[in-house]
Every structure is written in structure tokens, then in C-alpha cells.
Amino acid sequence: MRIVVTGGAGFIGSALVRHLALDLGAAVLVIDKLTYAGDRRSIAACEDKPGFGFLEADIADGDAMRAAFDRFRPDAVMHLAAESHVDRSIAGAAPFVHTNVVGTFALLEAARGYWNALEGDAKAAFRFLHVSTDEVYGSLGPNDPAFSETTPYDPRSPYSATKASSDHLARAWHETYGLPTMVTNCSNNYGPYHFPEKLIPLIILNALEGKPLPVYGDGSNVRDWLFVEDHVRALATVVRQGQPGETYNIGGKAEMRNIDVVEAVCDLLDRLRPDPAGPRRRLITFVTDRPGHDRRYAINPGKIGRELGWQPQETFATGIEKTVRWYLDNAWWWQPLREGRYAGQRLGLLETT
Ligand code: NAD
């Protein structure tokens, strides 16, 4: 297959590109603006693979997108480019509206023009997969059933509002123009190459350096965690087998309170690399909660399991151990980012996504 991946230098995008190019042998064109969150080192292993290409561009540049599609001739577009950090969206929503809403619109229009000009089997086989989040569904109470594909949208942060908007655009382009779009909504991801402003890498790296481990509120917010390599296997499954116009929820059936996640990381590090100063749980520090912080997300991945046969391969215990070991072995990747070459450190914020 020939696949365009937008946002392919980001956390999930790079895992997807590695899976497509290295495991599945697909020809991949990465389109990425290389914001603070994009890092070509994360896909360096793919750059010499046959059919691999990298285009540094803004997805909101519709002409550049259409020209790239006409040149590369993709069978599918997998759209992951986004501004993705909730705290940044609270500090300033403009880039979120630009990339997540205007950018998705421009990309859909470019894909529509390209798809309209296709013929026969190529036209029938083309897919546009829009990758989104479970945060569009809002917040659950402790006893509410998990989000399903029919849960009404209730976005509550600027980030989730822009993602909800882009989901509606992707569905509308199917209903209105027939463009074969599909939408996936996934729970919180974790794993290698995760930017160090996000909760799990932040906790691993602060704990290694003996720094405070900030936890919002009382740490009782619940998230449903999925190992990133399980997510990208799900995305590759949907793009090959999913039905146009359909939505698939993706989750790891691993609901955890934030405090339990942080304690699990502390205990794992204590086992793998003991700290002479004592157990790392001593570093946990509760900080003032984020405004409008959603209490609980949980996702029901029944449909993708039933219809497409996807199941996560990692439990939280196995996935978090792989993740912690990766950070212990790959300081070359995260050290430069920790040393201040990104704006997140200036914000000093903590993400639970
Ligand atoms: P990320 O922030 O790590 O990466 C985003 C990538 O998009 C970066 O490489 C960045 O340079 C690029 N980008 C940003 N604006 C762009 C633009 N205008 N044009 C081109 N490229 C641009 O994000 P991520 O965590 O890998 O998330 C990827 C996608 O998955 C997002 O759409 C996000 O909403 C969704 N998602 C993320 C999670 C999660 O837990 N991280 C969960 C569910 C869904």
C-alpha cells in the first residue's frame, strides 16, 4: 500500500510510520510541519526504506496537500497531524483551531479533489482515516458505562472541541461528498518516543532525576490507557478493513487512576534502577487541578474487536514496563528535549493525555 501519514513525526504518527514502513513494508509519505512536537529522529529508521518520503508542510496549505497527493498517488491518507496538548490549548487555542479544524478541512478538500480524479478500483479502494480522541465524548461519572461509538459528543476543553469539530467534518465529507472517510476515537496512549511534557514520560524522567512528580488534584482522575503499538496496529487494521462512514473506538480496557499510574512507574523504576535516596513515591507532589478537568474517560472497544478482530496485545503492566525500559535505554532521544529545546518546559505544565 501507498500511505500518506500526516503528523508522522509525532508520538503516535511516528509509531504508525515505523509499523507501516518497517513491519508491513508499505510506501509511506510523511507530511509534518515539525512543530515542537514533531521529531524526525523518531522515524530515522524508516528514511532509507523504498518508497519512503518526508514533506515538511502545513496541512492547512491545501494546494501543497493536493500537489503531494497527485505526486505520491496514495491508496490511503491517515490523518494524525494535530495540536494535541490539552494544557497548551487552555493557554492559547489559536493553533488548535488552525491545525485541528482549518487543517483538517484543507486536507479533506485536497483528498476529495484527488479522490474525485481517481477511477475504477483505485477510486473504490481509497480511504481517508481521521484519527481522533475519546475526549470528544466528555467526562464520565464513576458508574457510567464506557464511551461507545454512539455516545453523544460533549467536548469540554479547547483541544477536545477542535477535535470534535474535525470529527464532524470528516463524517460530513462522507455523507455529503461520498469521500470514504472513517473516524477512530482512542483512549490515552503511552509508549516510546512520547514527548516529555506528557504525564507518563514526565513522571519517568522526573523520577530518574529525583525531581517532584506533579499530580493534578488528588490524583483520582481516571484514564483508559493503551500502549501506542496496540493503537497503531488498530489503525492499520481499520485502514485496510474498516467500512467507509464508520467510527471505531479504540481502547485498552485499562482504566487507571492517575495516582496509580504514577505509583506504578515509581515502583517499576525502583525495581529496574534503585534510587539510593529511597523509594520514588516520596517524590509525588499534588498540584492544583486543571480548569474543567474531565474526571473519567473509559472506552468500549467492542465494535473494532467484533467487526475487525483487533485486540490489544499489551496489558498496562507489560506496556508500562516496555515503556520505562525504553526511556532508560534511549536518553539520546529525550535528553535534548529535556534540556529545554521546547516550549512546554517554559509553561511548566503537566498533561494527563
Ligand atoms: P503529537 O503532538 O505527538 O504529534 C502531532 C504531530 O503533528 C507533530 O509531529 C506535529 O509536528 C504535527 N503537526 C502539528 N500541526 C501540524 C500542521 N499544521 N501541519 C502538519 N503537521 C502538523 O500528537 P500525538 O499524541 O501523536 O497524536 C496524534 C493524533 O492522535 C492527534 O490527532 C491526536 O488528537 C490523536 N490522539 C492522541 C492520543 C494520545 O494519547 N496522544 C489519544 C487519542 C487520539
Residues whose N, C-alpha, C, O or C-beta is under 5 A from the ligand:
A	BS01	NAD	G7 A9 G10 F11 I12 G13 I31 D32 K33 L34 T35 A37 G38 D39 A57 D58 I59 A60 H79 L80 A81 A82 E83 S84 T99 G103 V131 S132 T133 C186 S187 N188 N189 T353
